């Protein structure tokens, strides 16, 4: 049976201040590595964004979208699927948001001041999907983290940016305790990062397909280092 490889957590220089590879370069790199697609998840306004917060909201959103848009255009040329999401920091934790788009962002600036519970309800009401990203990167034990299972749909159980395997192990234990579906991604910011991700048996054609693969337990493998 044919399998398909995707990276669900990818950053670009245009949107993330800590990345040094542009969107179109990410697309070409992943194509060379044999991936079917990627999800661009740049750091949002309340994280390590590369776009000036001095800009009016509409201009900020336009700047924030550039990495994804470059990757998408390049992907269309070379045969790589490119989807949109973002990484949002709330109460010191990072969450990957999928299933919403540029128009949604333009009309929902109010999410910036929301609590975790308000944020979750709004994202879900409008059709979004939330993954808790690398939950233990700043922690050493299960006891060190405040669980938030009611405000996340799934857990990033494997993250390529985690320097020590123990953080992925803890994330997997956390997901097991709270019976949460799991996924994985590279958290790629640079060309030389570890490129991992998920493997599925059916191609992901829309971001909804990705959500259904996670929630339905249809990920056949989470790539590790």
C-alpha positions in Angstrom: 0.0 0.0 0.0 1.3 3.4 -0.9 2.1 5.8 2.0 2.2 9.6 2.1 4.5 11.7 4.3 3.6 15.2 5.6 5.3 17.6 8.0 2.6 19.4 10.1 4.8 22.0 11.8 7.0 24.2 9.5 8.2 27.8 9.9 9.3 30.4 7.4 11.6 33.4 7.5 8.8 35.6 6.4 6.6 34.8 9.4 8.9 33.6 12.2 11.7 35.7 13.6 13.6 32.5 14.6 13.6 30.9 11.1 16.1 31.5 8.3 14.5 29.7 5.4 11.9 31.3 3.1 8.6 29.7 2.3 9.4 28.8 -1.3 12.7 27.3 -0.1 10.9 25.2 2.4 8.6 23.9 -0.3 11.5 22.9 -2.5 13.4 21.3 0.3 10.5 19.1 1.4 9.9 18.1 -2.2 13.5 17.0 -2.4 13.1 15.0 0.8 10.2 13.1 -0.6 7.2 14.6 1.3 3.8 14.9 -0.2 3.0 18.1 1.7 3.6 20.5 4.6 1.7 22.8 6.9 3.1 26.2 7.4 2.7 27.2 11.1 4.5 30.5 11.6 4.7 32.2 15.0 1.6 34.3 15.6 1.3 37.9 16.8 1.7 36.8 20.5 4.8 34.7 19.7 8.1 35.2 18.0 6.6 36.7 14.9 8.8 38.3 12.2 6.2 40.9 11.3 6.2 44.3 13.0 3.5 44.7 15.6 3.5 48.4 14.8 1.6 47.7 11.6 -2.2 48.0 11.4 -3.8 44.6 11.8 -4.7 44.2 8.1 -1.1 44.9 7.1 0.2 42.6 9.9 -1.9 39.7 8.6 -0.7 40.3 5.1 2.9 40.2 6.2 2.2 37.1 8.3 0.7 35.2 5.4 3.7 35.8 3.1 5.7 32.7 4.1 2.7 30.4 3.5 1.7 32.1 0.3 5.3 31.8 -1.1 5.4 28.1 -0.1 1.9 27.5 -1.6 2.8 29.1 -5.0 6.0 27.1 -5.1 4.2 24.0 -4.1 1.8 24.4 -7.0 4.7 24.5 -9.4 6.5 21.5 -8.1 3.7 19.2 -6.9 3.8 19.7 -3.2 0.7 20.3 -1.1 1.0 23.3 1.2 -1.6 24.1 3.9 -2.0 26.9 6.4 -1.9 27.1 10.1 -0.2 29.0 12.8 1.6 28.6 16.2 0.0 30.6 19.0 1.4 31.3 22.5 -1.2 31.5 25.3 -0.4 31.5 29.0 3.2 30.4 28.3 2.1 27.4 26.2 2.2 26.9 22.5 -0.7 25.6 20.3 -0.9 24.8 16.6 -4.1 26.2 15.0 -5.4 24.6 11.9 -8.5 24.9 9.7 -8.9 28.7 9.6 -7.7 31.1 6.9 -6.6 34.7 6.1 -10.2 36.0 6.0 -10.8 34.6 9.4 -7.8 36.3 10.8 -8.7 39.7 9.3 -12.1 39.6 11.1 -11.0 38.1 14.4 -8.3 40.3 15.9 -10.1 39.9 19.3 -8.5 36.5 19.8 -5.3 38.3 21.0 -6.8 39.2 24.3 -8.7 36.0 25.0 -8.1 33.5 27.8 -7.2 29.9 26.9 -10.8 28.8 27.4 -12.3 31.7 25.4 -9.8 31.1 22.7 -10.6 27.4 22.4 -14.3 28.0 22.2 -13.9 30.6 19.5 -11.5 28.5 17.4 -13.8 25.5 17.7 -17.0 27.4 17.0 -15.5 28.6 13.7 -14.3 25.2 12.6 -10.7 25.2 13.8 -8.6 22.4 15.2 -6.1 22.8 18.1 -2.9 20.8 18.8 -0.8 21.3 21.9 2.7 21.8 20.6 5.7 20.3 22.3 4.1 20.5 25.7 7.2 19.6 27.8 9.9 21.6 26.1 10.2 23.9 29.2 9.4 21.1 31.7 11.1 18.1 33.1 8.3 16.1 34.7 4.6 15.4 34.2 4.1 17.3 37.5 5.7 20.4 36.0 2.9 21.1 33.5 -0.6 22.3 34.1 -2.8 20.0 32.0 -5.2 21.6 29.6 -6.9 18.7 27.9 -10.3 20.5 27.7 -8.6 23.2 25.5 -6.8 21.1 22.9 -8.0 18.4 20.4 -4.7 16.5 20.1 -1.1 16.5 21.3 2.1 16.9 19.4 3.7 13.7 20.8 6.8 14.0 18.6 8.5 17.3 17.9 11.7 17.5 15.9 12.8 20.6 17.7 13.0 18.9 21.1 16.7 18.5 21.9 16.2 15.6 24.3 14.0 12.5 23.6 12.6 12.7 27.1 10.4 15.6 26.1 8.7 13.6 23.4 8.3 10.7 25.8 6.6 13.0 28.4 4.3 14.3 25.7 3.3 10.8 24.7 2.6 10.0 28.4 0.6 13.2 28.8 -1.5 12.3 25.7 -2.1 8.8 27.1 -3.2 10.0 30.5 -5.8 12.3 28.9 -6.8 10.0 26.1 -5.8 12.5 23.4 -5.0 11.7 19.8 -1.4 12.3 18.8 0.5 13.8 15.9 4.0 14.9 15.1 6.0 17.5 13.2 9.5 18.8 12.7 9.1 22.3 14.0 11.5 23.1 11.2 13.0 26.6 11.2 16.3 25.9 9.3 17.4 23.8 6.3 19.5 21.5 8.6 16.8 20.8 11.2 15.6 17.3 11.7 12.7 16.7 9.2 10.2 14.4 10.6 6.3 14.3 10.5 3.5 11.8 9.9 2.8 9.0 7.5 -0.8 8.2 6.3 -2.2 5.7 3.8 -4.4 8.3 2.0 -3.3 11.6 0.5 -4.2 14.7 2.5 -6.0 17.0 0.1 -7.4 19.6 2.6 -6.6 20.7 6.1 -9.8 18.9 7.1 -8.3 15.7 5.9 -5.4 16.2 8.3 -7.8 16.8 11.2 -9.7 13.6 10.4 -6.5 11.6 10.1 -5.5 12.8 13.6 -8.9 12.5 15.3 -9.6 9.2 13.6 -6.3 7.6 14.5 -5.4 7.2 10.9 -1.8 8.2 11.2 0.1 5.0 10.5 3.5 6.3 11.7 5.0 9.4 13.5 8.5 9.7 12.2 11.2 10.1 14.9 14.9 10.8 14.9 
